[in-house]
Amino acid sequence: MRIDIDDLLAEREDRLQAALAELTKPAGEVGTISFGKRVGEGTSMAVDRLTAVSTQEHLLAMLEDVRRARQRVAQGSYGLCEVCGKPIPEERLEVRPWAVRCVEHS
């Protein structure tokens, strides 16, 4: 049984959107951030927020790649590097089905 690549990418897109929704939902009690000489709750909250921003940026970039890969499936150019036009190795697409560039151009 062969899994349809667009179905696989659609599932990945849904999971990324759910992760982003969870990450960006409003927090309960936010509190204030204060920085001093000691590591305290404010510092911990700031680190948590910076981590969340980094995670969000990573998820958004991956979501964009997934959407571009789905467009390429629809256009019939899936599996070809969007930079050089050469085939993306099957091994890369197995590991990263949303890859739109070969290793050389990633």
C-alpha positions as CSV (number, residue, x, y, z in Angstrom):
1,M,0.0,0.0,0.0
2,R,1.6,3.3,-1.1
3,I,0.8,6.4,0.9
4,D,-0.2,9.4,-1.2
5,I,2.4,12.1,-0.7
6,D,-0.2,14.9,-0.7
7,D,-2.1,13.0,2.1
8,L,1.1,12.7,4.0
9,L,1.9,16.4,3.6
10,A,-1.6,17.4,4.4
11,E,-1.4,15.4,7.7
12,R,1.9,17.1,8.5
13,E,0.4,20.5,7.7
14,D,-2.5,19.8,10.1
15,R,-0.1,18.7,12.9
16,L,2.1,21.8,12.4
17,Q,-1.0,24.1,12.5
18,A,-2.1,22.4,15.7
19,A,1.3,22.8,17.3
20,L,1.4,26.4,16.4
21,A,-2.1,27.0,17.8
22,E,-1.1,25.3,21.0
23,L,2.1,27.4,21.2
24,T,0.4,30.7,20.5
25,K,-2.7,30.3,22.7
26,P,-3.0,32.9,25.4
27,A,-1.4,31.9,28.7
28,G,-3.3,32.0,31.9
29,E,-1.6,34.3,34.2
30,V,1.3,35.9,32.4
31,G,2.8,37.9,35.3
32,T,5.5,40.5,34.9
33,I,9.1,40.0,33.9
34,S,11.7,41.6,36.1
35,F,15.5,41.2,35.8
36,G,17.8,41.6,38.6
37,K,21.1,40.1,39.9
38,R,19.5,36.8,40.8
39,V,17.9,34.3,38.5
40,G,14.2,34.4,39.4
41,E,10.8,33.8,38.0
42,G,11.1,36.7,35.6
43,T,14.3,35.4,34.1
44,S,12.7,31.9,33.8
45,M,9.6,33.4,32.1
46,A,11.8,35.4,29.7
47,V,13.8,32.3,28.7
48,D,10.5,30.4,28.2
49,R,9.2,33.1,25.9
50,L,12.5,33.2,23.9
51,T,12.3,29.5,23.5
52,A,8.7,29.7,22.4
53,V,9.6,32.3,19.8
54,S,12.4,30.2,18.4
55,T,10.1,27.1,18.3
56,Q,7.4,29.2,16.6
57,E,9.8,30.4,13.9
58,H,11.0,26.8,13.3
59,L,7.4,25.5,13.0
60,L,6.4,28.4,10.7
61,A,9.4,27.7,8.4
62,M,8.5,24.0,8.3
63,L,4.9,24.8,7.6
64,E,5.9,27.0,4.6
65,D,8.0,24.2,3.3
66,V,5.1,21.7,3.6
67,R,2.8,24.1,1.8
68,R,5.4,24.6,-1.0
69,A,5.8,20.9,-1.3
70,R,2.0,20.5,-1.6
71,Q,2.0,23.1,-4.3
72,R,4.7,21.3,-6.2
73,V,2.7,18.0,-5.9
74,A,-0.3,19.8,-7.5
75,Q,2.0,21.3,-10.2
76,G,3.7,18.0,-10.9
77,S,7.1,19.2,-10.0
78,Y,7.4,17.5,-6.6
79,G,10.7,15.8,-6.0
80,L,12.7,18.3,-8.1
81,C,14.9,20.9,-6.4
82,E,13.3,24.3,-6.7
83,V,16.8,25.9,-7.2
84,C,18.6,23.6,-9.7
85,G,15.7,21.5,-11.0
86,K,17.6,18.2,-10.4
87,P,15.8,15.3,-8.7
88,I,15.9,15.3,-4.9
89,P,17.2,11.9,-3.8
90,E,14.6,9.5,-2.6
91,E,16.3,9.0,0.7
92,R,16.0,12.7,1.5
93,L,12.3,12.7,0.5
94,E,11.7,9.6,2.7
95,V,13.2,11.4,5.7
96,R,11.8,14.9,4.8
97,P,8.9,14.6,2.5
98,W,8.4,18.3,2.5
99,A,11.9,19.0,1.1
100,V,11.7,21.3,-1.9
101,R,15.5,21.6,-2.3
102,C,18.3,19.2,-2.8
103,V,20.9,18.9,0.0
104,E,23.3,21.1,-2.0
105,H,20.8,24.0,-2.1
106,S,19.1,23.6,1.3
